Amino acid sequence: MSTKERLEESLLVDEKEQDLNEIVLFNDDVNTFDHVIQTLIDVCEHSPEQAEQCSLIVHYNGKCTVKTGEITDLKPRCTRLLQAGLSAEIL
C-alpha cells in the first residue's frame, strides 16, 4: 500500500469515528445492580458479562460509556434508559 493510500484510508477512518457518539451512564443511589444489568442487556444489547462490568464501572467511577454509534441509533436507546429510571446522556 502506498503512502497516499494509507493517508486516504486513515482520513476515512478518522471521518467515520467523528460521526460516532456515545451513551454515558451515570451512577445513582436508586437503581439496583440487577436492574441496571438487565436494562443494559435489553436496551444496549450487552452480554450479561458486559452489562455487569459496566454496572461496576459506573458504581466505582461514577460513569461509563455503555454504547457507541450513530446518533440516530443512540437517541432511542438513551430514551429507553431514561424511561427505565437510569441516568444517561449522549455525548
C-alpha positions in Angstrom: 0.0 0.0 0.0 1.4 3.4 -1.0 1.8 6.3 1.4 -1.1 8.1 -0.4 -3.4 5.1 0.0 -2.5 4.8 3.7 -3.2 8.5 4.2 -6.6 8.3 2.4 -7.6 5.2 4.5 -6.5 7.0 7.7 -8.7 10.0 6.8 -11.7 7.8 6.1 -11.3 6.1 9.5 -10.9 9.5 11.2 -14.0 10.8 9.5 -16.1 7.8 10.4 -15.0 7.9 14.0 -16.0 11.6 14.2 -19.6 10.6 13.2 -19.9 8.4 16.3 -21.4 9.5 19.6 -21.6 7.6 22.9 -24.2 7.0 25.6 -22.7 7.6 29.0 -24.4 6.0 32.0 -24.1 7.8 35.4 -24.1 6.4 38.9 -27.1 6.9 41.1 -28.2 5.8 44.6 -31.6 4.5 43.4 -31.2 1.6 40.9 -30.1 -1.9 41.9 -27.3 -3.7 40.1 -29.8 -6.2 38.8 -32.0 -3.5 37.3 -29.0 -1.7 35.6 -27.6 -5.0 34.3 -31.0 -6.2 32.8 -31.6 -2.8 31.3 -28.2 -2.7 29.6 -28.9 -6.2 28.2 -32.3 -5.2 26.9 -31.6 -1.7 25.6 -27.9 -1.8 24.6 -27.7 -5.4 23.6 -24.9 -6.1 26.1 -24.0 -9.6 27.1 -24.6 -10.4 30.8 -20.9 -10.1 31.5 -20.5 -6.8 29.6 -23.6 -5.4 31.4 -22.2 -6.5 34.8 -18.8 -4.9 34.1 -20.4 -1.6 33.0 -22.5 -1.6 36.2 -19.4 -2.0 38.3 -17.5 0.7 36.4 -20.5 3.1 36.9 -20.6 2.2 40.6 -16.9 2.8 41.2 -16.1 5.5 38.7 -19.4 7.4 38.6 -19.9 6.9 34.9 -19.3 4.6 31.9 -19.7 4.7 28.2 -22.3 1.9 27.5 -22.9 2.3 23.8 -21.1 4.0 20.9 -22.6 4.6 17.5 -24.5 7.0 15.2 -26.8 9.5 16.9 -29.9 8.0 15.1 -29.3 4.7 16.8 -28.3 6.1 20.2 -31.3 8.5 20.7 -34.0 5.9 21.1 -31.7 3.7 23.3 -30.9 6.6 25.6 -34.6 7.4 25.8 -35.3 3.9 26.9 -32.5 4.0 29.5 -34.1 7.2 30.9 -37.6 5.7 30.8 -36.2 2.8 32.9 -35.1 5.3 35.5 -31.4 5.3 34.7 -29.3 8.5 34.4 -27.7 8.7 30.9 -26.9 11.2 28.2 -25.5 11.2 24.7 -22.1 12.9 24.3 
